[in-house]
Every structure is written in C-alpha cells, then in structure tokens.
C-alpha cells in the first residue's frame, strides 16, 4: 500500500516540480539580473518587479494549496490504512475461529463414528486424500463405509468404461487399476440397449466436461465440484451445472438427505431390502462412500432406504444420495474388493467413482 502511495505522491507533486523548473529556466529575476539596470528606465524596472512579485505570489498560493491537498490526502491514507489493518485483523480472527470450530467439529465427528462403529479398520494419508474405512455391522445387514477428505481437486474422478457413455461395462476393480486409484464404489445407473451394451442414465460429467445432459426430474445428479465438495440434486439446465463448477458426476435415484433432513422415498422404492451404494457428506463436509451387502442369507439381507436414512442421520450426515445398487454394489479399497457382491462376483457397470491416493 505504501508503494502505491509513493507513486501517487510523485504523480501529484510532479506539476509543481515542473513549474519550478520552468520558472528557473525563464526566471524573471534571473533575466533581470542579466539586463543592465542602467539600460532600463525606472518605470520599466518597477513594472518588471511588479510582474516578478505577481508570479511569486501565484507560485506561493499554488504551493500552499498543494500542501493542503497533500496533507488531506495523507490524513485520508492514514485513516484508510487504519481501517484496512482493523479489517485485516477481524478477518484473521474470523478465519482462526472458523478453523478452531472446524477442528472441534472434526473431533466430535470422530468420537461419534468411534462410538457407533469402533476404530477404522484402514487409514490412508496421501497426497490427494485422507481416507478412513469402517465396517458396518448391524442387525440384518453388513457393509463398509469410507470417510474421505480430498486434498486436491484431482482426488475424485468419475471413470467411464473405455471413457465411453455406451460400452460393455467395467468392473470397479478394473476402473481403479486404470485410474491408479485407491478407493472406489460403483456410481450411476444404466440401461442395456438392443445390442446388450450398457448406456449411462441421466447426466454425466467427467473432468468438467458435460458428456451427457438430462433434465429428468426423476433422477438425482450427484458429483463433486472444483473444491472437492459434494454437489447433488436436480439441475434443469447445463448452465446450472457449469455455475456450480461441477468436475465429476453421474445420476441415479432417489435423494436420501438434504441439509440434514429426510426426503420422501418414492413409493416404488419404499420398504424394500436390497444391496445399496450410498454417497454423501458429513456435517463437516467430508465425504462418505457406503456399500451395504444384501441377498446373502446368514451374511447380509440388505437394507431399506428408510433404514439407511436413519443410520446416516446418526452419523451426522448432511446430504446423501442413493446410487446404483443390487448386484452392482461394490466397495474396493487398497487392492481388494472388501464387500461381497450379491452376484458372487463383480458386475460390470457403466461408471465408477474413484479416489486417488
């Protein structure tokens, strides 16, 4: 700020300096000194002296006015500088308070998850992400949950088979290998065309490019923005997606939680136990991937979406979305499939969410 003021000050007084220089070059006193007084009549000498005095008076008044202006400017700059410093301190205090509150929120969330799930079975701390994996063991069902904190905008990816919207599909483990990821779950829904190929449903965004757009109100879009934050819901136009800085995303249904509140489960999806894949964010904006097994007697019967909503709220989850489930539900971490897919093996799917290490 001082640097900019110095430049401003120089520009401000430059006219005065120029005036002095010009006055020196054509100084009437200097000129008068070079002229012999004996060659001028007395009345002309008096007129010349009056002219010199008039110019000096103008110069003096100009200097006074400029001096007052400079003083006013200095007062304004000093006052502005004080206000700036005060605002800077207030902002620093707010940031510090926010960081302290965030740390407290993290601690509380860890305590809640520890009380409900025990300690994580796997912990990963990497360049792109920090990941903690927990087991879910409840009456009637089992599964796995990952709590994810992205460190970079590249941490989260949506991977399409052969990078195509229509394909033969790809297993979650193969998507991990191709993308050099450490964690992955299956993502959006799909349908089979007449040739038996898998075609992705709804809206698809990969690396900020809208590969496919659908304004269907039946499907929920779920993805991540440039800050690694979860963004989901219904988008009517492509511009809305762009305005939300979406980097990756796919579509399925239904939405489970919005801002910590349950949404209505469609009648066709209500009270049915199936394998599930869920994606969401906690109250501190960290992300979660959940896969719950089903259709396996003695291991896991599956879970209803209503049960999922209650469990998520107990975890202090803020927003949550149901992804493709059934035989597609797969949880891959650090080189292995942890869950037990209901088909007895991985099912090729149309898209997978992966997390880089």
Buried (B, 14 or more C-beta within 10 A) or exposed (E): EEEEBEEEBEEBBEEBEEBEEEBEEEBBEEEBEEEEEEEBEEEEBEEBEEEBEEBEEEBEEEEEEBEEEBEEBEEEBEEEEEEEEEEEEEEEEEEEEEEEEEEEBBEEBBEBBEEEBEEBEBEBEBEBBBBBBBBBEEEEBBBBBBBBBBBEBBBBBBBBBEEBBBBEBBBBBBBBEBBEBBBBBBBBBBEEEEEEBBBBBBBBBBEBEBBBBBEEEEBBBBBBBEEBBBBBEBBEEBEBBEEBBBBBBBBBBBBBBBEEEBBEBEEEBEEEBBBBBBBBBBBBBBBBBBBBBBBBEEEBBBBBBBBBBEBBBEBBBBBBBBBBBBBBBBBBBBEEBBBBBBBEEBBBBBBBBBBBB
